[in-house]
Amino acid sequence: MSTVSERSSQSDDNDFQKQILIVEDQFIEAHDLQLILEKANYKVIGIARSVDQALEVIQTQKPDLVFVDIMLKGSQTGIDLAHILKEKNIGFIFVSANSSKRILDQAKTTHPYGFIVKPFREQDILTTLEIAFYRQKYSLESQLMQQLDLKNEVTELINSNLKLEDALLSFAKIIQTFISFDYLEAGFVNAEQYSNLGIIRKNINQYQIINVEKLSQIAEISIRELNETYIKSQIDIKPIIYSEESLINNFQAAPIKGIISHNFGIKSYLVFPLSIAVSQRFCFTFYSRNFNVYSDENLKLLSNLENTFSQFISRFYLTEPIIRTEPKEIPAKKEKPENIKSGFEGIIGNSSQMVTVFNYIKKVAPSDTSVLILGENGTGKEKIAKSIHDLSPRKDKPLIIINCGAIPENLAESLLFGHEKGAFTGATEKRIGKFELANGGTIFLDEIGEMPLELQVKLLRVLQEREIERVGGLMPIKIDVRIIAATNKNLEEEVAAGRFRMDLYYRLHVFPIMVPSLKKRKEDIPELTDHFINIYSERMNRKAPVLSENALQQIMNYDWPGNIRELEHLIQRTILLTEGNTIKNIEFSPSSKIHAQQNTDSFSIKTIMENERDYILYILKKCNGKISGAGGAAEILDIHPSTLNSKIKKLEIKREIS
């Protein structure tokens, strides 16, 4: 088996020398790193000691990847440089002697392709580099695929015979997969009056037009007041993202966005203005009920498709008069209700958290990118994996499910990769392994965090070489499988503890999907409960009982440590115990009662800081997030607005303003 160094050299000989920039202010470490890279046939285009020097090099020749030390000479750090590299779409790996949680948290915000702790070994450098280029390749492929898919779908819409509002609703459904939103605002920038149309997402496949009249009713203010608020609102002339403190501050400059945000529970938004014809300007604003949803990648995707969006606007806005009509809603098609969640069969929920999961599934399913599904036990990770497979081009090929925690170590290699007849005692016939059975399809590695280290090494080789060897076999067998893995463990902690290989972690962590716990999506509980009542009533050949308000309230008040699986088992037990046509009371199991009692009995005395935090949050909500000016929170609290902003940041209460 070839080493990582050999593989890197072979790969580069067949392809071309990858160009690496080293940004490191320690001469010895920079020199050692250069020797390692050049020995492996990488081309080092320079060594920079500071951010300014690094930017000078990048101006003349763009590297394929950059090694960045976090602590550098000068006023700027490697973290500052990383943000610039990200804007320029240049991949980077951090090299640092400091691996504290604070540094790691700062590093994560820049989305590096790797993190190496000094003193480093040659194997660490080359393995991390190989994984970095692997991730970079799939990241770029994914971006280009998204851009092409979105362009094709919008172009098809442009060529349709739809009217404006129908076209706008269709546009919303198309773009939702690529840029998630709960409310989309679209319209020309017009200083005279507010005439934008809004599209609110009601559930996974149901959208409704919110025209000016409807917004006036929802916000409980007159159209005249809406117009006045709009006229005094600042207009963004460049694409920009608002979240947390910047969002609160923007409410002062653009109160029209404050009205929308307060009435629809918005916590972040992305503004994308574009020019139409010679003098006209149009603007899309994507609003989300979650913090920090939007990123520079979203802005880049929109910018690359600006010409296509301009064609859409010209086609539907400039070719027909804009007439104010009653708000229009496009519901799910009644004749085929089973297609509302086509590809998501068995996944129940329309909460914003689950809608985000559905969007991620739609986004990643068409590619061959590795997916890592994260979440607590009982959240439905296997159903997520099945949906990814069902929505992918591999849907007609096998989906093979493997529980990594249930594989006997002595049979693991044979089970996964197969064996030849006579390969070991008891091998009386040839056996085809799980990976070979999944050829052309998908392998789902459930509980990947339980996989033994020895087996992790062999799995990594399969991912790198795309081939397997049966036990006792003489020749490797080429395979084409997509890997989806899932775990309830914190794999970063497992890597730190030495129980999970870092190189395998980064191979799998190309596209993570976090499945929310049931207590974080309680609005889905009534629908889930009805679903399980119907399923188990049908299995027991009896009429489905009605769930009383009291019983539903008991279910809603419970914390669900066992998530959906626990809810399913409880409903099954309840159906068995229920006599008559109504579920009047829920009989929790003894362990559930103990858990509920612990929640009820818990009591804590709040600190002065906690009380101050609660009071400021209360005032901010009363003021609809307004900080300065007449009627603002600062005036009510009798403190300077800058002091209040400092307290908001220090007490971290901005995350709860809705």
C-alpha positions in Angstrom: 0.0 0.0 0.0 1.4 3.4 -1.0 2.0 6.1 1.6 0.3 9.5 1.6 3.5 11.1 0.4 3.7 8.6 -2.5 0.1 9.1 -3.4 0.5 12.9 -3.4 3.5 12.7 -5.7 1.8 10.2 -8.1 -1.3 12.4 -8.2 0.6 15.5 -9.0 2.7 13.9 -11.6 -0.4 12.8 -13.4 -2.0 16.2 -13.0 0.1 19.3 -12.2 2.0 20.8 -9.3 -0.3 22.3 -6.8 0.9 25.8 -5.7 1.2 26.4 -1.9 1.7 29.7 -0.1 3.1 29.5 3.5 2.2 32.3 5.9 4.4 31.8 8.9 6.6 34.3 10.8 8.9 31.6 12.4 11.7 30.9 10.0 12.5 27.3 11.1 8.9 26.1 11.1 8.3 27.8 7.7 11.4 26.2 6.3 10.5 22.7 7.7 7.1 23.0 6.1 8.6 24.0 2.8 10.9 21.0 2.8 8.0 18.6 3.5 5.8 20.1 0.7 8.5 20.2 -1.9 9.5 16.6 -1.1 5.9 15.6 -1.8 6.1 17.4 -5.2 4.1 20.5 -4.2 5.3 23.9 -5.4 5.9 26.5 -2.6 5.4 29.9 -4.3 6.5 31.9 -1.3 6.8 32.4 2.5 5.1 35.4 3.9 5.7 36.7 7.5 2.6 38.9 7.7 -0.9 39.4 6.3 0.4 42.3 4.1 3.2 40.2 2.6 0.8 37.4 2.0 -1.6 39.7 0.1 1.3 41.0 -2.0 2.1 37.4 -3.1 -1.6 36.7 -3.9 -1.8 39.8 -6.1 0.8 38.4 -8.5 0.0 34.6 -8.4 -3.0 32.9 -6.9 -2.1 29.8 -4.8 -4.2 26.6 -4.8 -4.0 26.5 -1.0 -2.4 28.5 1.9 -0.9 27.3 5.1 -1.7 30.1 7.7 -0.2 30.5 11.2 -2.7 32.3 13.5 -0.2 34.5 15.3 1.7 36.6 12.8 3.9 39.7 12.7 2.0 43.0 12.4 -1.4 44.1 13.7 -3.4 41.5 11.7 -3.7 37.8 12.6 -4.1 34.6 10.5 -7.8 34.8 11.3 -8.0 38.2 9.6 -6.2 36.7 6.6 -8.5 33.7 6.5 -11.6 36.0 6.1 -9.9 37.6 3.1 -8.9 34.3 1.6 -12.4 33.1 1.9 -13.7 36.1 0.0 -11.1 35.3 -2.8 -12.2 31.7 -2.8 -8.7 30.4 -1.8 -8.6 27.4 0.4 -6.5 27.5 3.6 -5.2 25.3 6.5 -4.4 26.7 9.9 -1.1 25.8 11.6 -1.0 27.0 15.2 0.7 26.2 18.5 -2.5 27.3 20.3 -5.4 24.9 20.1 -7.5 26.5 22.9 -11.3 26.4 22.6 -11.3 30.2 22.0 -8.9 29.9 19.1 -10.7 26.9 17.7 -14.0 28.7 17.9 -12.5 31.8 16.0 -11.0 29.5 13.4 -14.2 27.6 12.8 -16.0 30.8 11.7 -13.7 31.0 8.7 -14.4 27.5 7.5 -10.8 26.2 7.0 -10.0 23.0 5.2 -7.9 21.8 8.1 -6.2 22.7 11.4 -2.7 21.4 12.4 -1.3 21.9 15.9 2.4 22.5 16.2 4.8 20.8 16.4 3.6 19.0 13.3 4.7 15.8 11.7 5.2 15.2 7.9 2.3 12.7 8.0 0.0 15.3 9.6 0.8 17.8 6.9 0.4 15.5 3.9 -2.8 13.8 5.2 -4.4 17.2 5.9 -3.4 18.5 2.5 -4.9 15.5 0.7 -8.2 15.9 2.6 -8.1 19.7 2.0 -7.9 19.3 -1.8 -10.6 16.6 -1.6 -12.9 19.0 0.2 -12.0 21.9 -2.0 -12.8 19.9 -5.1 -16.2 18.8 -3.9 -17.0 22.3 -2.5 -16.2 23.9 -5.9 -18.1 21.2 -7.8 -21.1 21.7 -5.5 -21.0 25.5 -6.0 -20.9 25.2 -9.8 -23.6 22.5 -9.8 -25.9 24.8 -7.7 -25.2 27.7 -9.9 -26.1 25.8 -13.1 -29.2 24.1 -11.6 -30.5 27.5 -10.4 -29.8 29.2 -13.7 -31.6 26.4 -15.7 -34.7 26.4 -13.4 -35.0 30.2 -13.5 -34.5 30.3 -17.3 -37.2 27.7 -17.7 -39.5 29.9 -15.6 -38.6 32.9 -17.8 -39.8 31.0 -20.9 -43.1 30.0 -19.3 -46.5 31.7 -19.8 -47.1 32.4 -16.1 -48.4 35.7 -14.7 -46.3 37.8 -12.3 -47.6 36.5 -9.0 -47.5 32.8 -10.1 -44.0 33.4 -11.5 -42.9 34.9 -8.2 -44.3 32.0 -6.2 -42.6 29.5 -8.5 -39.3 31.6 -8.2 -39.6 31.4 -4.5 -39.9 27.6 -4.5 -36.9 27.3 -6.9 -34.6 29.5 -5.0 -35.6 28.1 -1.5 -33.4 25.0 -2.2 -30.4 27.2 -2.7 -31.0 30.1 -0.3 -33.3 29.3 2.6 -35.8 31.9 3.7 -39.0 32.3 5.7 -40.1 35.5 4.0 -38.9 36.9 0.6 -39.5 40.5 -0.4 -39.2 41.6 -4.0 -39.8 44.9 -5.8 -38.4 48.0 -7.5 -36.7 50.6 -5.4 -39.2 53.4 -5.5 -38.9 56.4 -3.2 -42.6 57.4 -3.6 -44.4 54.5 -2.1 -44.0 51.0 -0.8 -45.2 48.5 -3.5 -43.1 45.4 -2.8 -44.6 41.9 -2.8 -43.7 39.5 -0.1 -43.8 35.7 -0.2 -44.2 33.9 3.1 -43.3 30.2 3.4 -46.1 28.5 5.4 -44.6 25.0 5.2 -42.3 22.8 3.1 -44.3 23.3 -0.1 -46.8 26.0 0.6 -46.2 29.7 -0.1 -48.4 32.8 0.0 -48.2 36.2 -1.6 -48.2 39.1 0.9 -49.2 42.3 -0.9 -49.2 45.8 0.6 -52.8 45.5 1.8 -52.1 42.2 3.5 -48.9 43.5 5.2 -50.9 46.5 6.4 -53.4 44.2 8.1 -50.7 41.9 9.6 -48.7 44.8 11.0 -51.9 46.7 12.1 -50.7 50.0 10.5 -52.2 51.9 7.6 -50.9 51.8 4.1 -50.1 55.5 4.5 -47.9 54.7 7.5 -46.2 51.9 5.6 -45.4 54.4 2.7 -44.1 57.0 5.2 -41.9 54.3 6.9 -40.6 53.1 3.6 -39.8 56.6 2.3 -37.6 57.4 5.4 -35.9 54.0 5.2 -32.3 53.7 4.0 -31.9 51.8 0.7 -29.0 49.4 0.4 -27.2 49.8 -2.9 -24.8 46.9 -2.4 -25.5 43.2 -1.4 -25.3 42.9 2.4 -26.2 40.5 5.2 -27.7 41.6 8.5 -27.8 39.5 11.7 -27.6 40.0 15.5 -26.3 43.5 16.3 -26.1 44.7 12.7 -29.7 43.7 12.3 -30.9 45.6 15.3 -28.9 48.7 14.2 -30.4 48.4 10.7 -33.9 48.7 12.1 -33.0 52.3 12.9 -31.8 53.1 9.4 -34.5 51.0 7.6 -37.6 50.8 9.8 -39.6 49.2 7.0 -37.4 46.1 7.5 -38.0 46.4 11.2 -41.8 46.1 10.6 -41.4 43.0 8.5 -38.9 41.4 11.0 -41.1 42.1 14.1 -44.2 40.7 12.4 -42.7 37.6 11.0 -40.2 36.7 13.7 -37.1 37.5 11.6 -33.6 37.2 13.0 -31.4 37.7 9.9 -31.8 38.9 6.4 -29.8 39.2 3.1 -30.4 42.2 0.8 -29.6 41.7 -2.8 -30.1 44.9 -5.0 -29.5 44.8 -8.8 -29.8 47.2 -11.7 -32.4 46.8 -14.4 -32.2 48.6 -17.7 -30.4 52.0 -17.4 -31.8 53.7 -14.4 -34.1 51.2 -12.6 -33.1 49.3 -9.5 -34.7 46.2 -8.1 -34.2 44.4 -4.8 -34.7 40.9 -3.4 -34.5 40.6 0.4 -34.3 37.1 2.0 -35.5 37.0 5.6 -35.0 34.1 8.0 -36.3 33.3 11.5 -32.8 31.9 12.5 -29.6 33.7 13.3 -26.6 33.8 11.0 -28.3 31.8 8.2 -26.8 33.8 5.3 -23.1 33.7 4.2 -20.7 35.1 1.6 -21.4 31.9 -0.5 -25.0 33.0 -0.8 -24.0 36.5 -2.0 -21.6 34.9 -4.5 -24.2 32.6 -5.9 -26.6 35.5 -6.3 -24.0 37.7 -7.9 -23.0 35.1 -10.4 -26.6 34.8 -11.5 -27.4 38.5 -11.5 -27.9 38.5 -15.3 -30.4 35.6 -15.1 -32.4 37.4 -12.3 -32.4 40.6 -14.4 -34.0 38.7 -17.2 -36.6 37.3 -14.8 -37.5 40.8 -13.6 -37.6 42.2 -17.1 -39.8 39.3 -18.3 -42.4 39.5 -15.5 -42.3 43.1 -14.2 -41.6 45.1 -17.3 -44.0 43.3 -19.7 -47.2 43.6 -17.7 -48.7 46.2 -15.4 -48.5 45.7 -11.7 -52.0 45.5 -10.3 -52.7 45.2 -6.6 -54.8 42.1 -6.0 -55.9 40.0 -3.1 -53.1 38.0 -1.5 -52.6 34.8 -3.4 -51.8 31.4 -2.0 -50.6 28.4 -3.8 -51.4 25.3 -1.7 -50.2 21.8 -2.2 -51.9 20.1 -5.0 -55.1 18.4 -3.7 -55.2 15.8 -6.3 -51.9 14.3 -5.4 -51.3 15.0 -1.6 -48.8 12.2 -1.4 -46.4 14.3 -3.6 -46.2 17.2 -1.2 -43.1 15.8 0.3 -41.9 13.6 -2.5 -38.6 12.1 -1.5 -39.2 12.8 2.2 -41.6 9.9 2.9 -41.8 9.1 6.6 -40.3 12.4 7.8 -43.0 14.4 9.6 -42.7 18.1 10.4 -43.1 21.6 9.0 -41.2 23.5 11.7 -38.5 26.0 10.5 -35.8 23.6 11.9 -37.1 20.8 9.7 -37.7 23.0 6.7 -33.9 23.8 7.0 -33.1 20.1 7.0 -35.3 19.5 4.0 -33.5 22.3 2.1 -30.1 20.7 2.9 -31.3 17.3 1.7 -32.5 18.8 -1.6 -29.2 20.7 -2.0 -26.9 17.8 -1.4 -28.9 14.9 -2.8 -28.1 15.3 -6.5 -24.3 15.2 -6.0 -22.0 12.4 -4.8 -20.7 14.5 -1.8 -20.2 12.6 1.5 -22.8 13.6 4.1 -22.5 13.4 7.9 -25.8 13.4 9.7 -25.6 14.6 13.3 -28.2 14.4 16.0 -29.3 12.8 19.2 -30.6 9.2 19.4 -34.2 8.8 18.1 -34.2 11.9 15.9 -34.7 10.0 12.6 -31.2 10.1 11.1 -31.8 7.0 9.1 -34.8 8.5 7.5 -32.7 11.5 6.5 -30.2 9.2 4.9 -33.0 7.4 3.0 -34.3 10.7 1.7 -30.9 11.7 0.4 -30.6 8.4 -1.4 -34.2 8.6 -2.8 -33.7 12.1 -4.2 -30.3 11.2 -5.7 -29.5 9.8 -9.2 -28.6 6.6 -7.3 -32.2 6.0 -6.2 -32.7 2.9 -8.4 -29.5 1.3 -6.9 -29.2 -0.3 -3.4 -29.1 1.6 -0.1 -27.1 -0.6 2.3 -27.5 0.3 6.0 -24.7 -0.7 8.4 -24.8 -0.2 12.1 -21.2 0.4 13.0 -21.8 -0.2 16.7 -23.2 -3.7 16.0 -20.3 -5.1 13.9 -18.3 -7.9 15.6 -14.6 -6.9 15.3 -13.5 -10.4 14.2 -16.1 -10.4 11.3 -16.0 -6.7 10.4 -13.7 -6.9 7.4 -15.5 -9.9 6.0 -18.9 -8.3 6.5 -17.9 -5.0 4.9 -15.6 -6.1 2.1 -16.4 -9.8 1.6 -14.1 -12.9 1.6 -13.0 -15.6 -0.8 -13.7 -19.2 -0.2 -11.0 -20.7 2.1 -9.8 -17.3 3.2 -10.0 -18.3 6.8 -11.4 -21.2 8.9 -15.1 -21.5 8.4 -15.0 -19.6 5.0 -16.7 -22.5 3.1 -17.9 -20.2 0.2 -17.2 -16.8 -1.3 -19.1 -13.9 0.4 -19.9 -10.5 -1.2 -19.4 -7.7 1.3 -21.7 -4.8 2.0 -19.7 -2.3 0.0 -19.7 -4.5 -3.1 -23.5 -5.0 -2.7 -23.9 -1.2 -2.7 -21.9 -0.7 -5.9 -23.6 2.1 -7.8 -25.7 3.0 -4.8 -25.3 4.3 -1.3 -23.7 3.0 2.0 -25.3 4.4 5.2 -22.8 4.0 8.1 -25.0 4.5 11.2 -23.3 5.2 14.5 -20.0 5.8 12.7 -18.5 7.1 16.1 -18.6 3.5 17.3 -16.4 2.1 14.6 -13.1 0.6 15.9 -9.9 2.5 14.9 -8.6 -0.5 13.0 -11.7 -0.6 10.8 -11.5 3.3 10.4 -8.1 2.9 8.7 -9.6 0.4 6.2 -12.6 2.6 5.6 -10.4 5.6 4.9 -8.5 3.6 2.3 -11.8 2.7 0.6 -12.7 6.3 0.5 -9.4 7.4 -0.9 -8.8 4.6 -3.4 -12.4 3.8 -4.3 -11.6 0.1 -4.2 -11.9 -2.8 -1.8 -10.1 -6.1 -1.3 -12.0 -9.2 -0.2 -10.4 -11.1 2.6 -8.1 -13.6 0.9 -8.5 -11.9 -2.5 -5.7 -11.3 -4.9 -6.9 -8.2 -6.8 -8.5 -5.0 -5.7 -12.1 -4.4 -6.8 -13.2 -1.0 -8.0 -16.4 0.3 -6.5 -18.7 3.3 -6.9 -20.5 4.1 -3.7 -21.7 7.2 -2.0 -21.0 7.4 1.7 -23.6 8.8 4.2 -22.6 8.5 7.8 -24.5 9.4 11.1 -23.6 9.7 14.7 -25.0 11.0 18.0 -21.4 11.7 19.3 -19.4 14.8 19.1 -16.8 13.6 16.6 -14.5 16.6 17.3 -14.2 15.4 20.9 -13.7 11.9 19.7 -10.9 13.0 17.5 -9.3 15.0 20.3 -9.5 11.9 22.6 -7.8 9.7 20.0 -10.9 7.5 19.4 -11.6 8.7 15.9 -9.2 9.4 13.1 -8.9 13.1 12.1 -8.4 12.3 8.4 -11.5 10.1 8.3 -13.5 12.8 10.2 -12.6 15.4 7.5 -13.4 13.0 4.7 -16.9 12.5 6.1 -17.5 16.1 7.3 -17.8 17.5 3.8 -21.5 18.3 4.1 -22.9 18.0 7.7 -26.6 18.0 8.4 -27.8 18.6 12.0 -31.1 17.0 12.8 -32.9 18.9 15.6 -34.0 17.2 18.8 -37.8 17.0 19.4 -37.7 19.5 22.2 -36.3 22.1 19.7 -39.2 21.5 17.2 -42.2 21.1 19.5 -44.5 22.7 17.0 -44.2 19.4 15.0 -45.4 17.3 18.0 -49.2 17.5 17.2 -48.6 16.3 13.6 -46.2 13.5 14.7 -48.7 12.4 17.4 -51.5 12.2 14.9 -49.3 10.3 12.5 -48.4 7.6 15.1 -52.0 7.4 16.4 -53.2 6.6 12.8 -50.4 4.1 12.2 -50.9 2.1 15.4 -54.7 2.3 15.2 -54.5 0.8 11.7 -52.1 -1.9 12.8 -54.5 -2.8 15.7 -57.5 -2.8 13.3 -59.4 -0.2 15.3 -60.7 3.3 14.8 -58.2 6.0 15.5 -59.1 7.7 18.9 -59.3 11.5 19.2 -56.5 13.2 21.3 -58.0 15.4 24.0 -56.6 18.9 24.7 -55.5 17.7 28.1 -53.5 14.8 26.6 -52.0 17.0 23.9 -50.9 19.5 26.6 -49.2 16.7 28.6 -47.3 15.7 25.5 -46.3 19.3 24.7 -45.1 20.0 28.2 -42.8 16.9 28.3 -39.1 17.3 27.3 -38.6 14.2 25.2 -35.1 13.0 26.0 -35.7 10.0 23.7 -36.9 12.2 20.9 -39.3 10.9 18.2 -38.6 7.2 19.0 -39.7 7.8 22.6 -42.9 9.6 21.3 -43.6 6.7 18.9 -43.4 4.1 21.7 -45.5 6.2 24.1 -48.3 6.6 21.5 -48.1 2.8 20.7 -48.5 2.1 24.5 -51.3 4.7 24.8 -53.3 3.2 22.0 -53.1 -0.2 23.7 -54.3 1.2 27.0 -57.0 3.5 25.6 -60.6 2.3 25.9 -63.2 4.2 24.0 -62.7 6.8 21.2 -60.8 9.5 23.1 -57.3 9.7 24.6 -58.1 11.6 27.8 -54.8 11.2 29.6 -51.2 10.2 28.8 -49.7 7.5 31.0 -45.9 8.1 30.8 -43.6 5.3 31.7 -42.0 5.4 35.2 -38.7 6.7 33.8 -40.5 9.5 32.0 -42.3 10.6 35.2 -38.9 10.8 37.0 -37.6 13.0 34.1 -40.6 15.2 34.1 -40.5 15.6 37.9 -36.8 16.6 37.7 -37.8 19.3 35.2 -40.6 20.5 37.4 -38.6 20.5 40.6 -35.5 22.3 39.2 -35.1 25.7 40.6 -32.2 28.2 40.4 -31.6 31.6 42.0 -30.7 34.1 39.3 -27.6 36.3 39.6 -27.7 40.1 39.3 -26.3 39.8 35.8 -29.1 37.3 34.8 -31.8 39.6 36.2 -30.3 42.6 34.3 -30.2 40.5 31.2 -33.9 39.5 31.6 -35.0 43.1 32.2 -33.1 44.6 29.2 -34.5 41.8 27.0 -38.0 42.6 28.3 -37.6 46.3 27.5 -36.2 45.6 24.0 -39.1 43.4 23.1 -41.5 46.1 24.3 -39.7 48.5 22.1 -39.7 46.1 19.1 -35.9 46.1 19.2 -35.6 49.9 18.9 -32.5 51.1 20.9 -32.1 54.8 20.4 -34.4 57.7 19.8 -37.8 58.6 21.2 -39.5 55.6 22.8 -36.3 53.5 22.4 -35.0 51.1 25.0 -32.1 53.4 25.9 -34.5 56.3 26.7 -36.7 54.0 28.9 -33.6 52.6 30.7 -32.1 56.1 31.1 -28.7 55.1 29.6 -26.8 56.1 26.6 -27.5 54.0 23.4 -23.8 53.0 23.1 -23.9 51.8 26.7 -27.0 49.7 25.9 -25.3 48.3 22.8 -22.3 47.3 24.9 -24.6 45.6 27.5 -26.5 43.8 24.7 -23.2 42.4 23.4 -21.8 41.5 26.8 -25.0 39.8 28.0 -25.5 38.0 24.7 -29.2 38.9 24.7 -29.3 39.8 21.0 -29.9 36.1 20.1 -33.3 36.2 21.8 -34.7 39.3 20.2 -37.5 38.2 17.8 
